Amino acid sequence: MMRGEDDYDYLFKIVLIGDSGVGKSNLLSRFTKNEFNLESKTTIGVEFAQKSIIIDGKTIKAQIWDTAGQERYRAITSAYYRGAVGALLVYDVCKPTSFENVERWLKELKDHADSQTVVMLVGNKTDLKHLRAVRTEEGAGYSQKHNLAFIETSAMDATNVSLAFERILNEIYQLTIRNVIGIKRSLQSSIGPTRRIDLNEEKVSFGRAPRVEQPKCCQ
């Protein structure tokens, strides 16, 4: 039986951050619609799309937010980051300045997002080999220094795009499961053996969406 659009087990809000022109919108469209626009226009304000994947038999819906990487849109920062549990910090491997600005984007993320937000550093546009200016080792070294996941992608030829989103969603899911198990054990320990707490069938949602449900223990 096909599951409906609103039929999911977990909802995770993921944000795309990084300089304008690094390919955030095309990463989003490649993952959610398998489309690439060579003449992609600069994002104005905020856009988002959704896609569901299956992890451990559970339906995980990713709500992915894309915003303009330009200064004049910084007023939307707080609302953009609110509720995010994951972030893809994107730079263009052909533009050293976009890699240098990763530091600023990471600081902004830490200032506005939850401290537990999972972050993946993404070096995009690897198909433009003749124009590469940021070596893989530089991206890997920075991510290791700051305890970030790391991957290189090409939205144009789809290299590693699905893998990037699937990896960050899986990491968020595993963290969520560990937290829920911890909540269960804590509750069961505090109330004793005479009552039973069952959270297995609850829908867990993270991020902003038309309807958001959380485990009963968290209401």
Beta strands, then each sheet from edge to edge (+ up, - down):
strand 1: 10-17
strand 2: 46-55
strand 3: 58-67
strand 4: 86-92
strand 5: 118-124
strand 6: 149-152
strand 7: 204-205
sheet 1: 2+ 3- 1- 4- 5- 6-
sheet 2: 2+ 3- 1- 7-
end
